[in-house]
Amino acid sequence: MLQLKNLALALSRGAFAVLCCGIVAGAACAQSVAFTFDDGPSLADTPRFTPQQRNQAMLDALAKHKVKAALFVTAGNGADKPAGYALARAWGEAGHVIGNHTMTHPDLDSAKVSLAQYQQEVLECDKIIATLPGYQKWFRYTYLREGSEPGKREGMRDFLAAQGYRNAYVTLDTSDWRLDEHLAETLAKNSKADLAPLKKAYLAHVRERALAYRAMSQRLQGRDIAQVILLHHNLINALFLDDVIGMFKEMGWTIVAPAKAFEDPVYQFSPQRPAHGQSLLLSMSRSLGMDKLDDKKRLQDDGEADIGRLKAQGY
């Protein structure tokens, strides 16, 4: 507890910011972002694109902008089958990191999921992805939930350390998954629907989240950290990832590889009060007693405000 209070004091005075700038030469002290994707590759059917086309569209967008990313594989979505395994392999062959996101995406916070069951999910996924190019011992918690019970939380942290896994934290969380659901609903009603309004809303959503988390990092750390964005391997990104990356470039953000972003000392922080399925920055703000109501309202609405505006426009 004393260590946590001392850290809070250092953060409030900006000492940690100076330290970080000295350790991470320049890149982490200018605004940068690393792209990561969860839940892929999926063999589920979607309108407009086959699974192979979705996968290739995302890889093409990354290649166009010379971006190296990370794919956190939920093996039960497809990588446990030859067709899905080939899609995941394509990411590794393109120079992207392959990480672990469990076999079937269970919720560690659920009373129905034991610590042992969750750990087994990690090991089973690892058996598949360890054979892929680009494989790294990086793990991302499903739903970004690290266990609501202290026993689960500490048990998983001990397990990951024993297995040699990095906790692949997220700082720039988005609700792309919810907007993707709205996209699917829109196309189910009209397969030829004009997607321009949804594209505009999606880009605005990501931009708003990016600016909000940047402001939070400045408040908590006194500087711009190397942000790690969470997106998903889904249709909305197959359609608009090129535009998302282009938007960040227009904003003046530098895009870095995830491994570079994780060199930022902010990712050494282990929250004592993790936010329920949210960004490391939100967890940090809770742990340090610096959380604000407006942060919660703005960042925890799961995109419902964006979808409400689209529906009001008839989309």
DAFENBEL-V444439 format. One record per pair of residues at least 12 apart in sequence whose ideal C-beta (glycine too) atoms are under 8 Angstrom apart, sorted by the first residue. I is the first residue (numbers start at 1). J is the second residue. D is the distance in whole Angstrom. If there is no record, write none. Layout:
BEGIN
i=[I | I]
j=[J | J]
d=[D | D]
END
This chain:
BEGIN
i=[4 | 4 | 4 | 7 | 7 | 8 | 8 | 8 | 11 | 11 | 11 | 11 | 14 | 14 | 16 | 16 | 16 | 17 | 17 | 17 | 19 | 20 | 20 | 20 | 20 | 20 | 20 | 21 | 23 | 24 | 24 | 24 | 24 | 27 | 27 | 27 | 27 | 28 | 28 | 28 | 28 | 28 | 28 | 29 | 29 | 30 | 30 | 31 | 31 | 31 | 31 | 31 | 31 | 32 | 32 | 32 | 32 | 32 | 32 | 32 | 32 | 32 | 33 | 33 | 33 | 33 | 33 | 33 | 33 | 33 | 33 | 33 | 33 | 33 | 34 | 34 | 34 | 34 | 34 | 34 | 34 | 34 | 34 | 34 | 34 | 34 | 34 | 35 | 35 | 35 | 35 | 35 | 35 | 35 | 35 | 35 | 36 | 36 | 36 | 36 | 36 | 36 | 36 | 36 | 36 | 36 | 36 | 36 | 36 | 37 | 37 | 37 | 37 | 37 | 37 | 37 | 37 | 37 | 38 | 38 | 38 | 38 | 38 | 38 | 38 | 38 | 39 | 39 | 39 | 39 | 39 | 39 | 39 | 39 | 40 | 40 | 40 | 40 | 40 | 40 | 40 | 40 | 40 | 40 | 40 | 40 | 40 | 41 | 41 | 41 | 41 | 41 | 41 | 41 | 41 | 41 | 41 | 41 | 42 | 42 | 42 | 42 | 42 | 42 | 43 | 43 | 43 | 43 | 43 | 43 | 44 | 44 | 46 | 46 | 46 | 47 | 47 | 47 | 47 | 47 | 48 | 48 | 48 | 48 | 49 | 49 | 49 | 51 | 51 | 51 | 51 | 52 | 53 | 54 | 54 | 54 | 54 | 55 | 55 | 55 | 55 | 55 | 56 | 57 | 57 | 57 | 58 | 58 | 58 | 58 | 59 | 59 | 59 | 60 | 61 | 61 | 61 | 62 | 62 | 62 | 62 | 63 | 64 | 64 | 65 | 65 | 65 | 65 | 65 | 67 | 67 | 68 | 68 | 68 | 68 | 68 | 69 | 69 | 69 | 69 | 70 | 70 | 70 | 70 | 70 | 70 | 70 | 70 | 71 | 71 | 71 | 71 | 71 | 71 | 71 | 72 | 72 | 72 | 72 | 72 | 72 | 73 | 73 | 73 | 73 | 73 | 73 | 73 | 73 | 74 | 74 | 74 | 74 | 74 | 74 | 74 | 75 | 75 | 75 | 75 | 75 | 75 | 76 | 76 | 76 | 77 | 79 | 79 | 80 | 80 | 85 | 85 | 88 | 88 | 89 | 89 | 91 | 92 | 92 | 92 | 92 | 93 | 93 | 95 | 96 | 97 | 97 | 97 | 97 | 97 | 97 | 98 | 98 | 98 | 98 | 98 | 98 | 99 | 99 | 99 | 99 | 99 | 99 | 100 | 100 | 100 | 100 | 100 | 100 | 100 | 100 | 100 | 101 | 101 | 101 | 101 | 102 | 102 | 102 | 102 | 102 | 103 | 103 | 103 | 104 | 105 | 106 | 106 | 106 | 107 | 107 | 107 | 108 | 108 | 108 | 108 | 108 | 108 | 108 | 108 | 109 | 109 | 109 | 109 | 109 | 109 | 109 | 115 | 115 | 115 | 115 | 115 | 115 | 118 | 118 | 119 | 119 | 119 | 122 | 122 | 122 | 122 | 136 | 137 | 137 | 137 | 137 | 138 | 138 | 138 | 139 | 139 | 139 | 139 | 139 | 140 | 140 | 140 | 141 | 141 | 143 | 144 | 144 | 144 | 144 | 144 | 144 | 145 | 145 | 145 | 146 | 146 | 148 | 153 | 157 | 166 | 168 | 168 | 168 | 169 | 169 | 169 | 170 | 170 | 170 | 170 | 170 | 171 | 171 | 171 | 171 | 171 | 171 | 171 | 171 | 171 | 171 | 172 | 172 | 172 | 172 | 172 | 172 | 172 | 172 | 173 | 173 | 173 | 173 | 173 | 173 | 173 | 174 | 174 | 174 | 174 | 174 | 174 | 175 | 175 | 175 | 175 | 175 | 175 | 176 | 176 | 176 | 176 | 176 | 176 | 176 | 176 | 176 | 177 | 177 | 178 | 178 | 178 | 178 | 179 | 179 | 179 | 179 | 179 | 179 | 179 | 179 | 180 | 180 | 180 | 180 | 180 | 182 | 182 | 182 | 182 | 183 | 183 | 183 | 183 | 183 | 184 | 186 | 186 | 193 | 195 | 197 | 197 | 197 | 198 | 198 | 198 | 199 | 199 | 199 | 201 | 201 | 201 | 201 | 202 | 202 | 202 | 202 | 203 | 203 | 203 | 203 | 204 | 205 | 205 | 206 | 206 | 206 | 207 | 207 | 208 | 209 | 210 | 210 | 210 | 210 | 210 | 212 | 212 | 212 | 213 | 213 | 213 | 213 | 214 | 216 | 216 | 216 | 216 | 217 | 217 | 219 | 220 | 220 | 220 | 220 | 220 | 221 | 225 | 225 | 226 | 226 | 226 | 226 | 226 | 226 | 226 | 227 | 228 | 228 | 228 | 228 | 231 | 266 | 266 | 267 | 269 | 269 | 271 | 271 | 271 | 271 | 272 | 273 | 273 | 274 | 274 | 278 | 278 | 279 | 282 | 282 | 282]
j=[272 | 287 | 288 | 269 | 288 | 288 | 289 | 290 | 220 | 221 | 222 | 288 | 222 | 223 | 221 | 222 | 265 | 221 | 222 | 223 | 265 | 221 | 223 | 225 | 264 | 265 | 266 | 223 | 265 | 226 | 263 | 264 | 265 | 226 | 254 | 256 | 260 | 224 | 225 | 226 | 261 | 263 | 264 | 223 | 224 | 224 | 254 | 214 | 224 | 227 | 252 | 253 | 254 | 224 | 226 | 227 | 253 | 254 | 255 | 256 | 260 | 261 | 172 | 210 | 226 | 227 | 228 | 229 | 248 | 253 | 254 | 255 | 256 | 261 | 69 | 70 | 226 | 227 | 228 | 229 | 255 | 256 | 257 | 258 | 260 | 261 | 262 | 62 | 67 | 69 | 70 | 229 | 231 | 245 | 255 | 258 | 69 | 70 | 71 | 72 | 99 | 140 | 168 | 170 | 228 | 229 | 230 | 231 | 258 | 58 | 69 | 70 | 71 | 72 | 231 | 232 | 233 | 237 | 72 | 74 | 101 | 140 | 230 | 231 | 232 | 233 | 72 | 74 | 77 | 101 | 105 | 232 | 233 | 234 | 55 | 71 | 72 | 73 | 74 | 77 | 78 | 87 | 88 | 91 | 232 | 233 | 234 | 55 | 71 | 73 | 77 | 78 | 79 | 84 | 87 | 88 | 91 | 233 | 54 | 77 | 78 | 84 | 233 | 234 | 77 | 78 | 81 | 83 | 84 | 87 | 77 | 78 | 184 | 234 | 235 | 184 | 187 | 188 | 191 | 235 | 187 | 191 | 235 | 239 | 235 | 238 | 239 | 78 | 83 | 84 | 87 | 87 | 238 | 233 | 234 | 235 | 238 | 87 | 90 | 91 | 233 | 238 | 90 | 238 | 239 | 241 | 233 | 237 | 238 | 241 | 90 | 91 | 94 | 242 | 241 | 242 | 245 | 94 | 96 | 241 | 245 | 94 | 242 | 245 | 242 | 245 | 246 | 249 | 255 | 245 | 255 | 95 | 96 | 97 | 257 | 258 | 96 | 97 | 257 | 258 | 96 | 97 | 98 | 99 | 136 | 138 | 168 | 258 | 88 | 91 | 96 | 97 | 98 | 99 | 233 | 99 | 100 | 101 | 138 | 140 | 168 | 88 | 98 | 99 | 100 | 101 | 125 | 128 | 129 | 101 | 102 | 103 | 104 | 105 | 125 | 142 | 102 | 103 | 124 | 125 | 128 | 129 | 103 | 104 | 105 | 105 | 128 | 129 | 103 | 128 | 128 | 132 | 129 | 132 | 132 | 133 | 134 | 132 | 133 | 134 | 135 | 133 | 134 | 134 | 134 | 134 | 135 | 136 | 138 | 258 | 259 | 129 | 132 | 133 | 134 | 135 | 136 | 129 | 136 | 138 | 139 | 140 | 168 | 122 | 125 | 126 | 129 | 137 | 138 | 139 | 140 | 165 | 125 | 139 | 140 | 142 | 118 | 121 | 122 | 125 | 142 | 121 | 124 | 125 | 121 | 142 | 118 | 121 | 142 | 142 | 143 | 145 | 141 | 142 | 143 | 145 | 146 | 147 | 152 | 156 | 143 | 145 | 147 | 148 | 152 | 276 | 277 | 147 | 151 | 152 | 155 | 156 | 159 | 152 | 156 | 155 | 156 | 159 | 139 | 159 | 163 | 165 | 166 | 163 | 164 | 165 | 166 | 165 | 166 | 168 | 160 | 165 | 166 | 167 | 168 | 167 | 168 | 170 | 156 | 167 | 277 | 170 | 173 | 230 | 277 | 278 | 279 | 274 | 276 | 277 | 271 | 274 | 276 | 274 | 270 | 262 | 228 | 258 | 262 | 228 | 267 | 280 | 228 | 229 | 230 | 279 | 280 | 213 | 217 | 225 | 227 | 228 | 229 | 266 | 279 | 280 | 281 | 209 | 210 | 213 | 227 | 228 | 229 | 230 | 279 | 209 | 213 | 230 | 278 | 279 | 282 | 299 | 205 | 206 | 209 | 229 | 230 | 231 | 205 | 209 | 301 | 302 | 303 | 306 | 202 | 205 | 206 | 231 | 232 | 234 | 236 | 237 | 303 | 232 | 234 | 302 | 303 | 304 | 307 | 198 | 201 | 202 | 205 | 236 | 303 | 306 | 307 | 232 | 234 | 235 | 236 | 237 | 198 | 303 | 307 | 310 | 195 | 198 | 235 | 236 | 239 | 235 | 198 | 315 | 315 | 239 | 310 | 313 | 315 | 236 | 310 | 315 | 239 | 240 | 243 | 306 | 307 | 309 | 310 | 236 | 240 | 244 | 306 | 240 | 243 | 244 | 247 | 306 | 303 | 306 | 229 | 244 | 247 | 247 | 251 | 298 | 299 | 227 | 229 | 248 | 251 | 253 | 295 | 298 | 299 | 227 | 279 | 281 | 299 | 227 | 281 | 282 | 285 | 295 | 266 | 281 | 290 | 281 | 284 | 285 | 288 | 290 | 266 | 264 | 266 | 256 | 260 | 261 | 262 | 263 | 264 | 266 | 261 | 258 | 261 | 262 | 267 | 244 | 280 | 284 | 280 | 284 | 287 | 283 | 284 | 286 | 287 | 287 | 286 | 287 | 286 | 287 | 299 | 300 | 299 | 295 | 296 | 299]
d=[6 | 7 | 8 | 8 | 8 | 5 | 7 | 8 | 6 | 6 | 7 | 7 | 4 | 8 | 6 | 7 | 7 | 5 | 4 | 4 | 7 | 7 | 7 | 8 | 7 | 5 | 7 | 7 | 6 | 7 | 6 | 6 | 7 | 7 | 7 | 6 | 7 | 8 | 6 | 4 | 8 | 7 | 4 | 6 | 6 | 6 | 6 | 6 | 4 | 7 | 7 | 5 | 7 | 8 | 5 | 7 | 6 | 4 | 7 | 5 | 8 | 7 | 7 | 7 | 8 | 5 | 7 | 6 | 6 | 5 | 8 | 6 | 7 | 8 | 7 | 8 | 7 | 7 | 5 | 7 | 7 | 5 | 6 | 4 | 7 | 4 | 8 | 7 | 6 | 4 | 8 | 6 | 7 | 7 | 7 | 7 | 6 | 4 | 8 | 7 | 8 | 8 | 7 | 7 | 6 | 7 | 6 | 7 | 6 | 7 | 6 | 7 | 5 | 7 | 5 | 6 | 5 | 7 | 5 | 7 | 6 | 6 | 6 | 8 | 5 | 7 | 7 | 5 | 6 | 7 | 7 | 5 | 6 | 7 | 8 | 5 | 8 | 7 | 7 | 7 | 8 | 7 | 7 | 8 | 7 | 3 | 8 | 5 | 8 | 7 | 7 | 5 | 6 | 5 | 4 | 5 | 8 | 6 | 8 | 5 | 5 | 8 | 6 | 7 | 7 | 4 | 7 | 6 | 5 | 8 | 7 | 8 | 7 | 8 | 5 | 7 | 4 | 7 | 6 | 7 | 7 | 8 | 7 | 8 | 6 | 5 | 8 | 7 | 7 | 7 | 7 | 7 | 7 | 8 | 8 | 6 | 4 | 4 | 6 | 8 | 8 | 8 | 8 | 4 | 7 | 7 | 7 | 6 | 6 | 5 | 6 | 7 | 6 | 8 | 4 | 4 | 6 | 7 | 7 | 7 | 8 | 7 | 6 | 8 | 8 | 5 | 7 | 7 | 7 | 6 | 5 | 6 | 6 | 8 | 4 | 8 | 5 | 7 | 8 | 7 | 6 | 4 | 8 | 6 | 8 | 7 | 7 | 4 | 7 | 5 | 6 | 7 | 6 | 7 | 7 | 4 | 7 | 4 | 7 | 5 | 7 | 6 | 6 | 7 | 7 | 6 | 7 | 8 | 5 | 5 | 6 | 7 | 7 | 5 | 7 | 8 | 8 | 5 | 7 | 5 | 5 | 7 | 5 | 4 | 7 | 8 | 6 | 7 | 8 | 6 | 7 | 8 | 7 | 6 | 6 | 7 | 6 | 5 | 3 | 3 | 7 | 6 | 8 | 7 | 6 | 5 | 8 | 5 | 7 | 6 | 7 | 5 | 5 | 8 | 4 | 5 | 7 | 8 | 6 | 4 | 7 | 6 | 6 | 6 | 5 | 6 | 6 | 8 | 7 | 5 | 7 | 7 | 7 | 8 | 5 | 6 | 7 | 4 | 6 | 5 | 6 | 5 | 5 | 5 | 6 | 5 | 6 | 6 | 6 | 6 | 6 | 6 | 7 | 7 | 8 | 5 | 7 | 5 | 6 | 7 | 7 | 5 | 6 | 4 | 8 | 7 | 8 | 8 | 7 | 5 | 5 | 7 | 8 | 8 | 7 | 8 | 7 | 5 | 6 | 8 | 8 | 8 | 8 | 7 | 5 | 5 | 6 | 7 | 5 | 4 | 6 | 4 | 7 | 6 | 6 | 8 | 4 | 7 | 8 | 8 | 5 | 6 | 7 | 8 | 5 | 6 | 8 | 8 | 6 | 5 | 8 | 5 | 7 | 7 | 7 | 7 | 8 | 8 | 8 | 7 | 5 | 4 | 5 | 7 | 4 | 6 | 6 | 6 | 7 | 7 | 5 | 5 | 8 | 7 | 5 | 5 | 5 | 6 | 6 | 5 | 4 | 6 | 4 | 7 | 7 | 7 | 8 | 5 | 6 | 4 | 8 | 7 | 7 | 6 | 5 | 7 | 6 | 6 | 7 | 8 | 8 | 5 | 3 | 8 | 7 | 8 | 7 | 5 | 6 | 7 | 6 | 7 | 8 | 5 | 7 | 5 | 4 | 7 | 7 | 7 | 7 | 5 | 6 | 6 | 5 | 6 | 7 | 7 | 5 | 6 | 4 | 8 | 7 | 8 | 5 | 7 | 7 | 6 | 6 | 5 | 8 | 7 | 7 | 7 | 8 | 7 | 6 | 6 | 5 | 8 | 6 | 6 | 7 | 5 | 7 | 5 | 8 | 7 | 5 | 6 | 6 | 8 | 8 | 7 | 6 | 7 | 6 | 7 | 6 | 5 | 8 | 6 | 7 | 6 | 7 | 8 | 7 | 7 | 8 | 7 | 7 | 8 | 7 | 6 | 6 | 6 | 6 | 6 | 8 | 7 | 5 | 8 | 7 | 6 | 8 | 6 | 7 | 6 | 6 | 6 | 7 | 6 | 6 | 5 | 5 | 6 | 7 | 4 | 8 | 7 | 4 | 8 | 7 | 6 | 5 | 7 | 8 | 8 | 7 | 8 | 7 | 6 | 8 | 4 | 6 | 7 | 5 | 5 | 4 | 5 | 8 | 8 | 7 | 7 | 7 | 7 | 8 | 7]
END
